[in-house]
Amino acid sequence: MQNTDIRSLSEKAAIKNFAIGHIMVSERKEYVRADSFPSSNYTIWLGNRKGPGRISSTASDLLKWDQALYTGRLVSANTLEEAFSSQRLKDGTFSHYGFGWDLPDNTYYGRIVMHNGDNPGYKTQIIRNIGKNKTIIILCNNAHANFQNIITKAEEICWH
């Protein structure tokens, strides 16, 4: 994974072809850079946390990470199983969230785990079909209104 790191805004700006986040401004009918709004300043918005909003990667690097999870070298199979399992809540019901992973009820396509990201100007999704060893990685730098439709279509294509 040569293209994944925790980067400051200035470090991101120094990367050739870095995908800067954009937000639609409906009054202007155009996308503008997310970092042009004070409310989108990651340092303010995230309280200077290092993880959310500062990690940048590529789909290729994320796929390498995804495939490495099947080997047991990064995380043991037992730990992954726990991470991909619903937890019993105090009221006796089960959550649909593991350790950082959403766990959808729908098993039509097989065992699915997923994680999303959503910062000003960005929407991301990684969806792992564990039983089929297939993964969908969508990295979007314009927080598009049809993002969920893109995911749905990708699932229809990939899982069949």
C-alpha positions as CSV (number, residue, x, y, z in Angstrom):
1,M,0.0,0.0,0.0
2,Q,2.1,2.9,-1.3
3,N,-0.7,5.4,-1.7
4,T,-2.4,5.4,1.8
5,D,-1.4,7.7,4.6
6,I,-2.6,10.2,7.1
7,R,-2.1,13.5,5.4
8,S,-2.6,17.2,6.2
9,L,-4.2,19.5,3.7
10,S,-0.8,20.8,2.6
11,E,0.4,17.2,2.1
12,K,-2.7,16.4,0.1
13,A,-2.2,19.5,-2.1
14,A,1.3,18.4,-2.9
15,I,0.1,15.1,-4.5
16,K,-0.4,15.2,-8.2
17,N,-4.0,14.3,-9.3
18,F,-5.2,14.2,-5.6
19,A,-9.0,14.1,-5.7
20,I,-10.2,17.2,-3.8
21,G,-13.7,17.0,-2.3
22,H,-16.4,19.1,-3.9
23,I,-19.9,20.1,-2.7
24,M,-22.8,21.1,-4.9
25,V,-23.9,24.7,-4.4
26,S,-27.5,24.6,-5.7
27,E,-27.8,28.4,-6.0
28,R,-24.8,28.5,-8.4
29,K,-25.6,25.1,-10.0
30,E,-22.0,24.0,-9.7
31,Y,-19.7,22.0,-7.6
32,V,-17.1,24.0,-5.6
33,R,-14.2,22.8,-3.5
34,A,-15.3,21.6,-0.1
35,D,-12.4,23.2,1.6
36,S,-13.5,26.7,0.4
37,F,-16.2,26.6,3.2
38,P,-15.2,27.3,6.8
39,S,-17.6,24.6,7.9
40,S,-15.7,22.1,5.8
41,N,-12.3,22.9,7.4
42,Y,-11.3,19.4,8.6
43,T,-9.3,20.7,11.5
44,I,-12.3,22.5,12.9
45,W,-14.9,20.0,11.7
46,L,-13.1,17.0,13.2
47,G,-11.5,18.6,16.2
48,N,-8.0,17.9,14.8
49,R,-8.5,14.1,15.1
50,K,-6.0,12.2,13.0
51,G,-8.2,9.4,11.5
52,P,-11.4,10.6,10.0
53,G,-10.9,13.1,7.2
54,R,-7.2,12.8,7.1
55,I,-6.7,9.3,5.8
56,S,-6.4,9.2,2.1
57,S,-6.0,6.1,-0.1
58,T,-6.7,4.7,-3.5
59,A,-9.1,1.9,-4.6
60,S,-6.1,-0.2,-5.5
61,D,-4.6,0.2,-2.0
62,L,-7.9,-0.5,-0.4
63,L,-8.3,-3.7,-2.5
64,K,-4.8,-4.9,-1.4
65,W,-5.9,-4.3,2.2
66,D,-9.2,-6.1,1.6
67,Q,-7.6,-9.1,0.1
68,A,-5.0,-9.2,2.9
69,L,-7.8,-9.6,5.4
70,Y,-8.5,-13.1,3.9
71,T,-5.0,-14.2,4.7
72,G,-5.0,-13.9,8.5
73,R,-1.7,-12.1,8.5
74,L,-3.2,-8.7,9.4
75,V,-6.0,-9.8,11.6
76,S,-6.7,-13.3,12.9
77,A,-9.7,-15.1,11.6
78,N,-11.2,-15.2,15.1
79,T,-10.8,-11.4,15.5
80,L,-12.4,-10.8,12.1
81,E,-15.3,-13.1,12.9
82,E,-15.9,-11.1,16.1
83,A,-15.6,-7.9,14.2
84,F,-18.2,-9.1,11.6
85,S,-20.7,-10.3,14.2
86,S,-23.7,-8.5,15.6
87,Q,-23.5,-7.8,19.3
88,R,-26.3,-8.3,21.8
89,L,-27.6,-5.0,23.3
90,K,-28.8,-4.5,26.8
91,D,-32.4,-4.9,25.7
92,G,-31.7,-8.3,24.2
93,T,-31.8,-7.2,20.6
94,F,-28.8,-7.4,18.3
95,S,-27.0,-4.5,16.7
96,H,-26.3,-4.4,13.0
97,Y,-22.8,-3.1,13.6
98,G,-19.6,-4.9,14.4
99,F,-16.2,-3.4,15.2
100,G,-16.3,-0.7,12.5
101,W,-18.4,-2.7,10.1
102,D,-22.1,-2.3,9.2
103,L,-23.8,-5.7,9.1
104,P,-26.9,-5.6,6.9
105,D,-29.7,-8.1,7.5
106,N,-30.3,-8.8,3.9
107,T,-28.5,-12.1,3.1
108,Y,-29.8,-12.4,-0.5
109,Y,-26.3,-11.8,-1.9
110,G,-24.5,-13.7,0.9
111,R,-22.6,-12.5,3.9
112,I,-22.0,-8.8,3.5
113,V,-20.0,-6.4,5.7
114,M,-19.4,-2.8,4.8
115,H,-17.9,0.5,6.0
116,N,-18.6,4.0,4.8
117,G,-17.0,7.4,5.0
118,D,-18.7,10.8,4.7
119,N,-16.8,14.1,5.0
120,P,-17.6,17.4,3.4
121,G,-17.1,16.8,-0.4
122,Y,-16.5,13.0,-0.1
123,K,-18.5,9.9,0.1
124,T,-16.9,6.4,0.3
125,Q,-18.1,2.9,0.6
126,I,-16.4,-0.5,0.9
127,I,-18.7,-3.5,0.6
128,R,-17.2,-7.0,1.2
129,N,-19.1,-10.1,0.1
130,I,-17.1,-12.4,2.3
131,G,-18.6,-15.7,1.0
132,K,-17.8,-14.8,-2.6
133,N,-14.5,-13.0,-1.9
134,K,-15.7,-10.0,-3.9
135,T,-15.4,-6.4,-2.9
136,I,-16.9,-3.1,-4.1
137,I,-14.9,0.0,-3.4
138,I,-16.4,3.4,-4.3
139,L,-14.5,6.6,-3.6
140,C,-16.4,9.7,-4.6
141,N,-15.1,13.2,-4.3
142,N,-18.3,15.1,-5.0
143,A,-20.7,13.8,-2.4
144,H,-23.1,13.1,-5.3
145,A,-26.8,13.0,-4.5
146,N,-27.2,9.6,-6.3
147,F,-24.4,7.9,-4.4
148,Q,-26.7,5.2,-3.0
149,N,-28.0,4.5,-6.5
150,I,-24.4,4.0,-7.6
151,I,-23.9,1.5,-4.8
152,T,-27.1,-0.4,-5.5
153,K,-26.2,-0.8,-9.2
154,A,-22.7,-1.9,-8.4
155,E,-24.1,-4.5,-6.0
156,E,-26.5,-5.8,-8.7
157,I,-23.6,-6.1,-11.2
158,C,-21.0,-7.6,-8.9
159,W,-23.0,-10.0,-6.7
160,H,-24.7,-11.8,-9.6
